[in-house]
Amino acid sequence: MKKFIFGLLVFFIVVPVFARDIREARIFVPPIVGYGRAGDNAYFYRQLTSEVVFQYYALVRSQRVCDYVLRAVILPYGVVEPEAEPGILTPVPGNPFPPLNNIPGIHEFFSWEIDDNIYFYDTTGVDNYEPKVRPIYTPALQEISDDYEFTLKLELIDNLTGELLGEQELIYSAIDASVGDLLSILIYNMLAGIPDIEETNDWRDKWIFLEASLLWAPRIYVEDERSVHWPNFGFRSAFEFHFANFMSFEFGVQLIQDLVTVDSKEHRDLILEFPLAIKFALKPAKHFMLEPYGGIAFNVSLMKTTVPAVSSWFAGFQFGVKAGKGMIVIDPRFSMDLEKSSLHGNYSAYQRNTMQLGIGYKIGFILRRKMLDY
């Protein structure tokens, strides 16, 4: 027993430390600009996107959702790429206060005065930055000979800050296997320093949670004398809707055994319960969610051996600890029938109470903050 308790303590200490939401860095590869021989741009674009995938990063199709931009330009050897003319930056702050309230029917904008004109900017940041780049000099076709050399310039840019994190150059005259091998090495060197990214969204701020749990549910039967059926087990699944950040409504389905002894005879049944609960969500630290709750359940006999009370009240406290994308939950509960139960065809009534301990897993869907901000 001591080993079991010690194992549980170690589990609940270790799991929160290592159960972080780690994801791959998202990389966007824009079309290659500049000028090379016929087919060079398509070849290098295909190689760049393939290497991103081969090196286990997430390739995305839009710069808006990426973490890094892997940009490439082809220039005649010795030609310097002109600097981009400054574009118009967005006045939308990263964390505006008070928070944005973009909901259906309401969309907020920021205004900014530029050269005595008022401009309005989308609070989502879409299309608020339009850099202008001067065209790159390209040689005429008749100038390109077999020994003409080009420079493939690679840049890795932090999409959030715009900071240039690294750059490499590859000089070539014709594409062959050695060019592909060297390009693979260059990309590996550029991407090697990219760390895994920890999700900043709170895993508890979701609209919906789904749960599945195994139950140990000893029944206490009170008639002329009290009896307890200890080896009583069941299963629960539940749907939880967080209509407020600190409060939720839960609907569940439970299947629990029932064994009552009347006149020295055992009578077995399976009871289908439909609990409805109001829960309060407490979110201390980063790895826990505590939910005290109370509610009412409706009971149905499946085997028709007993006639259970139509309804029961219950109260409990669900303890959740982060594990992977969701949480492991431990849920002690006490319930008491609001009416007396009886055997089918037998009018001798008895009071039925239940102590319940559930252990299961709960996972959330649809981030609350994203729905509010966009």
C-alpha positions as CSV (number, residue, x, y, z in Angstrom):
1,M,0.0,0.0,0.0
2,K,2.9,2.4,0.8
3,K,4.5,1.6,-2.5
4,F,1.2,2.4,-4.3
5,I,0.8,5.7,-2.5
6,F,4.4,6.6,-3.2
7,G,4.0,5.8,-6.9
8,L,0.9,8.1,-7.1
9,L,2.9,10.9,-5.5
10,V,5.8,10.5,-8.0
11,F,3.3,10.4,-10.9
12,F,1.6,13.6,-10.0
13,I,4.9,15.4,-9.5
14,V,6.5,14.2,-12.7
15,V,3.6,14.5,-15.1
16,P,3.0,18.3,-14.7
17,V,6.7,18.9,-15.2
18,F,7.1,17.1,-18.5
19,A,3.5,17.4,-19.9
20,R,4.0,20.6,-21.8
21,D,2.4,21.5,-25.1
22,I,5.4,21.3,-27.4
23,R,5.0,21.7,-31.1
24,E,7.2,21.9,-34.2
25,A,8.2,25.3,-35.5
26,R,6.0,26.4,-38.4
27,I,8.0,27.6,-41.4
28,F,6.8,29.4,-44.4
29,V,8.7,29.3,-47.7
30,P,7.6,32.1,-50.1
31,P,8.1,31.8,-53.8
32,I,11.7,32.4,-54.8
33,V,12.3,35.8,-56.3
34,G,15.1,36.8,-58.6
35,Y,16.3,35.3,-61.8
36,G,18.3,32.1,-62.8
37,R,18.3,29.7,-65.6
38,A,15.0,28.3,-66.8
39,G,13.6,26.1,-64.1
40,D,16.1,27.2,-61.3
41,N,13.4,29.0,-59.3
42,A,11.1,26.0,-59.3
43,Y,13.9,23.6,-58.5
44,F,15.1,25.5,-55.5
45,Y,11.6,26.1,-54.2
46,R,10.9,22.4,-54.4
47,Q,14.2,21.6,-52.6
48,L,13.6,24.1,-49.8
49,T,10.1,22.9,-49.0
50,S,11.2,19.3,-49.2
51,E,14.1,19.9,-46.8
52,V,11.8,21.7,-44.3
53,V,9.6,18.6,-44.1
54,F,12.5,16.1,-44.2
55,Q,14.1,17.9,-41.2
56,Y,10.8,17.5,-39.2
57,Y,9.5,21.1,-39.2
58,A,5.9,22.1,-40.0
59,L,5.6,23.6,-43.5
60,V,2.7,26.1,-43.7
61,R,1.2,27.9,-46.7
62,S,0.6,31.3,-45.2
63,Q,3.0,33.7,-43.5
64,R,0.3,34.8,-41.1
65,V,0.4,31.5,-39.2
66,C,4.2,30.8,-39.3
67,D,6.9,31.3,-36.7
68,Y,9.8,31.7,-39.2
69,V,10.1,32.6,-42.9
70,L,12.7,30.8,-45.0
71,R,13.3,33.3,-47.9
72,A,15.4,32.7,-51.0
73,V,16.4,35.0,-53.8
74,I,18.5,34.2,-56.9
75,L,20.9,36.9,-58.1
76,P,23.6,37.1,-60.8
77,Y,26.9,36.6,-59.0
78,G,28.3,39.9,-57.8
79,V,25.0,41.7,-57.8
80,V,23.8,43.0,-54.4
81,E,20.1,42.7,-53.6
82,P,18.5,46.1,-53.1
83,E,17.1,46.8,-49.7
84,A,13.3,46.9,-49.3
85,E,11.7,50.3,-49.1
86,P,10.0,50.7,-45.7
87,G,6.3,49.7,-45.8
88,I,3.5,50.8,-43.6
89,L,3.5,49.2,-40.2
90,T,0.4,48.4,-38.3
91,P,-0.5,50.4,-35.2
92,V,-2.2,47.4,-33.6
93,P,-0.3,46.4,-30.4
94,G,0.6,42.8,-29.7
95,N,-1.5,42.8,-26.4
96,P,-4.0,45.7,-26.6
97,F,-5.7,46.8,-23.4
98,P,-8.6,46.7,-22.9
99,P,-8.7,43.4,-24.8
100,L,-10.3,43.2,-28.3
101,N,-13.9,42.1,-28.5
102,N,-14.3,40.7,-32.0
103,I,-17.5,38.8,-32.0
104,P,-20.1,38.2,-34.7
105,G,-21.6,41.6,-35.6
106,I,-18.8,43.6,-33.9
107,H,-15.3,44.0,-35.4
108,E,-12.8,46.5,-33.9
109,F,-10.3,48.6,-35.9
110,F,-7.4,50.8,-35.0
111,S,-7.0,54.3,-36.6
112,W,-3.7,55.9,-37.4
113,E,-3.0,59.3,-38.9
114,I,-0.4,59.4,-41.7
115,D,0.4,62.5,-43.7
116,D,-2.8,64.2,-42.5
117,N,-4.9,61.2,-43.6
118,I,-6.7,58.8,-41.3
119,Y,-6.2,55.1,-42.0
120,F,-8.0,52.2,-40.3
121,Y,-6.3,48.9,-39.6
122,D,-7.8,45.5,-39.0
123,T,-7.2,44.3,-35.4
124,T,-6.3,40.8,-36.6
125,G,-3.3,42.2,-38.3
126,V,-4.3,40.9,-41.7
127,D,-2.9,42.9,-44.7
128,N,-1.6,45.7,-42.4
129,Y,2.0,45.5,-43.7
130,E,2.9,45.9,-47.3
131,P,6.7,46.1,-47.9
132,K,7.8,47.5,-51.3
133,V,10.9,46.0,-53.0
134,R,12.7,47.5,-56.0
135,P,12.9,45.0,-58.9
136,I,16.1,43.0,-58.9
137,Y,18.5,43.4,-61.9
138,T,18.3,40.4,-64.2
139,P,20.7,39.7,-67.1
140,A,19.4,39.4,-70.6
141,L,19.1,35.9,-71.9
142,Q,21.9,36.5,-74.4
143,E,24.2,37.5,-71.6
144,I,24.0,34.0,-69.9
145,S,26.7,31.6,-71.0
146,D,27.5,28.1,-69.8
147,D,29.9,29.5,-67.1
148,Y,27.6,32.2,-65.9
149,E,27.3,32.1,-62.1
150,F,24.4,32.8,-59.9
151,T,24.0,33.3,-56.1
152,L,21.2,31.7,-54.2
153,K,20.8,33.7,-51.0
154,L,18.9,32.2,-48.1
155,E,17.5,34.1,-45.1
156,L,15.8,32.8,-42.0
157,I,13.6,35.5,-40.5
158,D,11.6,35.5,-37.2
159,N,8.1,36.2,-38.4
160,L,7.1,37.9,-35.1
161,T,9.9,40.3,-34.7
162,G,11.2,40.5,-38.3
163,E,14.7,39.8,-37.0
164,L,17.2,38.1,-39.4
165,L,18.3,35.0,-37.6
166,G,20.7,33.6,-40.2
167,E,21.7,33.7,-43.8
168,Q,23.6,31.5,-46.2
169,E,24.8,31.8,-49.8
170,L,25.2,29.2,-52.5
171,I,27.1,30.0,-55.7
172,Y,26.4,27.8,-58.7
173,S,26.6,27.8,-62.4
174,A,24.6,24.7,-63.2
175,I,22.3,22.5,-61.1
176,D,23.6,19.0,-60.4
177,A,23.7,16.5,-57.6
178,S,26.4,18.4,-55.7
179,V,24.2,21.6,-55.6
180,G,21.3,19.6,-54.0
181,D,23.7,18.1,-51.4
182,L,25.2,21.4,-50.5
183,L,21.8,23.1,-50.3
184,S,20.6,20.4,-47.9
185,I,23.6,21.1,-45.6
186,L,23.0,24.8,-45.7
187,I,19.4,24.4,-44.7
188,Y,20.3,22.0,-42.0
189,N,22.7,24.5,-40.5
190,M,20.1,27.3,-40.7
191,L,17.3,25.4,-39.1
192,A,19.4,23.5,-36.5
193,G,19.2,26.3,-33.9
194,I,15.4,26.6,-34.1
195,P,14.0,25.4,-30.7
196,D,10.7,23.6,-30.2
197,I,8.0,26.0,-29.3
198,E,5.9,25.8,-26.2
199,E,2.3,26.7,-26.7
200,T,1.4,29.9,-24.8
201,N,-2.3,29.4,-24.8
202,D,-3.7,28.2,-21.5
203,W,-4.8,24.6,-22.0
204,R,-7.7,25.1,-19.5
205,D,-9.3,28.0,-21.5
206,K,-11.5,25.9,-23.7
207,W,-15.2,26.0,-24.5
208,I,-15.8,22.3,-24.4
209,F,-14.3,19.4,-22.5
210,L,-14.9,15.7,-23.0
211,E,-14.2,13.1,-20.3
212,A,-14.1,9.4,-19.9
213,S,-13.6,7.8,-16.5
214,L,-13.7,4.5,-14.6
215,L,-15.6,4.5,-11.4
216,W,-15.4,2.8,-8.1
217,A,-18.8,3.4,-6.5
218,P,-19.6,1.6,-3.2
219,R,-23.4,1.5,-2.5
220,I,-24.7,2.1,0.9
221,Y,-28.2,0.6,1.5
222,V,-30.2,1.6,4.5
223,E,-33.3,-0.6,5.4
224,D,-33.8,-2.1,8.8
225,E,-30.0,-2.3,9.0
226,R,-27.2,-0.7,6.9
227,S,-25.2,-2.7,4.4
228,V,-22.4,-1.6,2.0
229,H,-21.5,-3.2,-1.3
230,W,-17.8,-2.3,-1.7
231,P,-16.8,-4.0,-5.0
232,N,-19.1,-1.8,-7.1
233,F,-17.7,-0.4,-10.4
234,G,-18.9,1.5,-13.4
235,F,-18.0,3.9,-16.3
236,R,-18.7,7.5,-17.0
237,S,-18.5,9.8,-20.0
238,A,-19.3,13.5,-19.8
239,F,-19.6,16.6,-21.9
240,E,-18.7,19.9,-20.2
241,F,-19.4,23.4,-21.6
242,H,-17.6,26.4,-20.1
243,F,-20.1,29.2,-20.6
244,A,-17.9,31.4,-18.4
245,N,-14.2,31.4,-17.6
246,F,-14.9,30.2,-14.0
247,M,-18.1,28.2,-14.4
248,S,-19.3,25.3,-16.5
249,F,-22.3,23.1,-17.1
250,E,-21.8,19.3,-17.3
251,F,-24.0,16.6,-18.7
252,G,-22.9,13.0,-18.2
253,V,-23.9,9.3,-18.6
254,Q,-22.9,6.7,-16.0
255,L,-23.3,3.0,-16.0
256,I,-23.0,1.5,-12.5
257,Q,-23.7,-1.9,-10.9
258,D,-26.3,-2.2,-8.2
259,L,-26.5,-5.1,-5.7
260,V,-29.0,-5.0,-2.9
261,T,-29.6,-7.7,-0.3
262,V,-33.2,-8.2,0.8
263,D,-34.3,-11.1,3.0
264,S,-30.8,-12.6,2.7
265,K,-31.1,-12.7,-1.1
266,E,-28.9,-10.7,-3.5
267,H,-30.5,-8.8,-6.4
268,R,-28.3,-7.4,-9.1
269,D,-29.0,-4.6,-11.5
270,L,-27.3,-2.1,-13.9
271,I,-28.3,1.5,-13.3
272,L,-28.0,4.1,-16.1
273,E,-27.5,7.5,-14.6
274,F,-27.8,10.9,-16.3
275,P,-26.0,13.5,-14.0
276,L,-26.4,17.3,-14.6
277,A,-24.0,19.5,-12.7
278,I,-22.9,23.1,-12.3
279,K,-19.1,23.3,-11.8
280,F,-16.8,26.1,-10.6
281,A,-13.4,26.1,-12.3
282,L,-10.4,27.1,-10.2
283,K,-7.1,27.4,-12.1
284,P,-4.1,27.6,-9.7
285,A,-0.5,27.4,-11.0
286,K,-0.1,26.2,-14.6
287,H,-0.8,22.5,-14.4
288,F,-4.0,22.1,-12.4
289,M,-7.7,22.7,-12.6
290,L,-9.9,22.2,-9.6
291,E,-13.7,22.0,-10.0
292,P,-16.0,21.8,-7.0
293,Y,-19.5,21.0,-8.2
294,G,-23.0,19.9,-7.4
295,G,-26.1,18.7,-9.3
296,I,-28.8,16.2,-9.8
297,A,-28.9,12.8,-11.5
298,F,-31.8,10.8,-13.0
299,N,-31.7,7.0,-12.7
300,V,-33.0,4.2,-15.0
301,S,-32.8,0.5,-14.4
302,L,-31.6,-1.6,-17.3
303,M,-32.3,-5.1,-15.9
304,K,-35.6,-4.1,-14.3
305,T,-34.6,-6.0,-11.2
306,T,-34.9,-2.9,-9.0
307,V,-36.9,0.3,-9.1
308,P,-34.3,2.9,-8.3
309,A,-35.2,6.4,-7.1
310,V,-36.0,8.6,-10.1
311,S,-33.5,11.3,-9.0
312,S,-30.5,11.8,-6.7
313,W,-28.5,14.8,-5.6
314,F,-24.8,14.7,-5.6
315,A,-21.7,16.9,-4.7
316,G,-18.1,16.4,-5.5
317,F,-14.7,17.9,-6.2
318,Q,-12.8,17.1,-9.4
319,F,-9.0,17.4,-9.4
320,G,-7.3,17.7,-12.8
321,V,-3.6,17.6,-13.5
322,K,-2.2,18.4,-17.0
323,A,-1.1,15.4,-19.0
324,G,-0.4,15.8,-22.8
325,K,-3.2,17.7,-24.5
326,G,-5.6,17.2,-21.7
327,M,-5.6,16.2,-18.0
328,I,-5.9,13.2,-15.8
329,V,-8.8,13.7,-13.4
330,I,-9.5,12.3,-10.0
331,D,-13.2,12.8,-9.0
332,P,-14.5,11.9,-5.5
333,R,-18.3,12.3,-5.2
334,F,-21.1,11.6,-2.8
335,S,-24.7,11.1,-3.9
336,M,-28.0,10.4,-2.1
337,D,-31.3,9.4,-3.6
338,L,-34.1,11.9,-3.2
339,E,-36.7,9.1,-2.9
340,K,-36.5,5.5,-1.7
341,S,-35.8,2.6,-4.0
342,S,-37.4,-0.8,-4.1
343,L,-37.2,-4.2,-5.7
344,H,-39.3,-4.8,-8.8
345,G,-42.6,-6.2,-7.6
346,N,-41.7,-5.8,-4.0
347,Y,-42.8,-2.7,-2.1
348,S,-40.2,-3.0,0.7
349,A,-38.3,0.3,0.3
350,Y,-34.7,1.2,1.1
351,Q,-32.6,4.3,1.1
352,R,-29.6,4.2,-1.3
353,N,-26.5,6.4,-1.0
354,T,-23.3,6.2,-3.1
355,M,-19.7,7.0,-2.5
356,Q,-17.9,7.4,-5.8
357,L,-14.3,7.8,-6.9
358,G,-13.6,8.3,-10.6
359,I,-10.3,8.2,-12.4
360,G,-10.1,9.2,-16.0
361,Y,-8.9,11.6,-18.7
362,K,-10.4,14.9,-19.9
363,I,-9.5,16.9,-23.0
364,G,-10.6,20.3,-24.2
365,F,-11.6,21.7,-27.6
366,I,-12.0,25.2,-29.1
367,L,-9.9,27.8,-27.3
368,R,-11.9,30.5,-25.7
369,R,-9.5,33.4,-26.3
370,K,-9.1,32.7,-30.0
371,M,-12.8,32.8,-30.5
372,L,-13.0,36.2,-28.7
373,D,-10.0,37.8,-30.4
374,Y,-10.8,37.0,-34.1
